[in-house]
Amino acid sequence: MTDFSSGTRLARVWTNAGLPVLGVVIAVTLWWSLTVFLRIDPFYVPSPADVVESFLRTPRFLLQETWITSQRVLVGFCIAVAGGLTIAVVLAASRTVERMAMPILAAVNAIPKVALAPLLLVWMGFGDPPKIVMVVLVSFFPVVVSTMAGLSSTPADLHELARSLSASWWQTFVKVRLTWALPQVFVGLKVATPLAIIGAVIGEVVNPDHGLGSVIAGSGASNDTPLAFAALALLAAIGVLFFYVMAGIERLLVPWARAISS
Amino acid sequence: MITIDGASQTFRGRSGPVEALKDISLTVGAGEFMAVIGRSGCGKSTLLRLIGGLLKPTGGRIAIAGDRVVTPRRDVAFVFQRPALLPWRTVEDNVLLPVEIFKWRRPQHRERAWQLLEMTGLGTFAKRLPHELSGGMQQRVSLCRALIQNPKVMLMDEPFSALDALTREELAVELQRIHSELGTTIVFVTHSIQEAVLLADRVTVLSARPGRINKIVDVDIPRPRSFGLNAHLDQVAVASAELHQLLLTEQHLPTPPTD
């Protein structure tokens, strides 16, 4: 359809990699110049240099904490996705169950998860489990909602086709509805990735032991704002990485979605 | 092949029952091409869905090859107004969808799928995805998907109405060829007089609200027919004029001034 001459390929590299990098560079420069020109005390807002310096003081420790938080995010996210997909499929399969479960789900989602953190401490004590549970609690609802929306978005003509072929419920579900729902599922997954990180940090800040959330909680106690910023920067990096990994998986699994939506 | 005996369909609407079809009696012979024509909302599609077993008639009886229709049958295939292809499946896999759903053996039917694609001029597109094809080609794929069922009866619901005029004519001529090759019984719902005259052995004209058979018109023009210049232009004109007359009755014309 389109011929990719060397010129257009260069243009694509520029729009896919060049522009995002440029955006980051501009943002950091802006931050830096604000701290310099407005002479902001590093105690309030440290400059990028202060943050990097703070990171370089204990790089191994910070990377270790990053890894711990990432693990909690990953485990919790996987549980949330598995659970969310299962619940969505069950709800899509039975209208009765859906009607019964919907108010409970909405209520659970409306509870501020921060308020649950002290309870989780009481129930599960320290260590990984309360943090992972927090990740699951925060990130599973978008997965459920988007999957259900996707499963009920099958076009009428495809339903009619399946019916005219006497396809069983299961055949229709697997061959038509589920795949049709995938683009919407990924919308939910992309909403859920940053939420998962937020969940892990909530768990760690409220109940600190390890992880970047604990680093932030500790830095507040020792008035080390640059360290808190370093931890925040690392969290942001995890977030970006997760988001792009998710987008990559989406492109692999549903390459057709972009084509039909454009 | 198809016997419709006093079939009626009443839908329960919000403001009371709506009669879509009333007392339709009709037989379609084996290998016959029957067009059903009528103004929009006259129940053409409802009739097709009754024949296909997608809807249960509220009155009367419908039988295919002597068996009463209660559910969709494997030897009855639908072609819808829109191609209804699965966007993630290649053309070939879309054609093979009925084979999978019927749990038939795939390798055996693969060859048949290729034959059908070849026959409709899609041989080189078997591995493409639907969105890479034009609307006319997509509708050809859905025709192949219907034909892979090896249907005795094909039910087509305004299959070309979403296409541009030239593609529509091209596909109509092609359908005529396929019909003469395979001898499938076809019920073809349309609102195009031109299509009906080109394709049909007989044309059932439905009147609107509730849909009733107004008249069944025989089209005795020799085949193969075409849209171009041919020896039967006068017969085409007569048949078209008759259908026009039936569809646009006096009540739709402005009344002449009476002074």
Boltz contact constraints between the chains, C-beta under 6 A:
constraints:
  - contact:
      token1: [A, 157]
      token2: [B, 80]
      max_distance: 6.0
  - contact:
      token1: [A, 157]
      token2: [B, 82]
      max_distance: 6.0
  - contact:
      token1: [A, 157]
      token2: [B, 84]
      max_distance: 6.0
  - contact:
      token1: [A, 158]
      token2: [B, 84]
      max_distance: 6.0
  - contact:
      token1: [A, 161]
      token2: [B, 84]
      max_distance: 6.0
  - contact:
      token1: [A, 163]
      token2: [B, 54]
      max_distance: 6.0
  - contact:
      token1: [A, 164]
      token2: [B, 72]
      max_distance: 6.0
  - contact:
      token1: [A, 164]
      token2: [B, 78]
      max_distance: 6.0
  - contact:
      token1: [A, 165]
      token2: [B, 98]
      max_distance: 6.0
  - contact:
      token1: [A, 165]
      token2: [B, 101]
      max_distance: 6.0
  - contact:
      token1: [A, 166]
      token2: [B, 72]
      max_distance: 6.0
  - contact:
      token1: [A, 167]
      token2: [B, 101]
      max_distance: 6.0
  - contact:
      token1: [A, 171]
      token2: [B, 101]
      max_distance: 6.0
  - contact:
      token1: [A, 179]
      token2: [B, 88]
      max_distance: 6.0
  - contact:
      token1: [A, 256]
      token2: [B, 87]
      max_distance: 6.0
  - contact:
      token1: [A, 256]
      token2: [B, 88]
      max_distance: 6.0
  - contact:
      token1: [A, 256]
      token2: [B, 129]
      max_distance: 6.0
  - contact:
      token1: [A, 259]
      token2: [B, 131]
      max_distance: 6.0
  - contact:
      token1: [A, 260]
      token2: [B, 87]
      max_distance: 6.0
  - contact:
      token1: [A, 260]
      token2: [B, 131]
      max_distance: 6.0
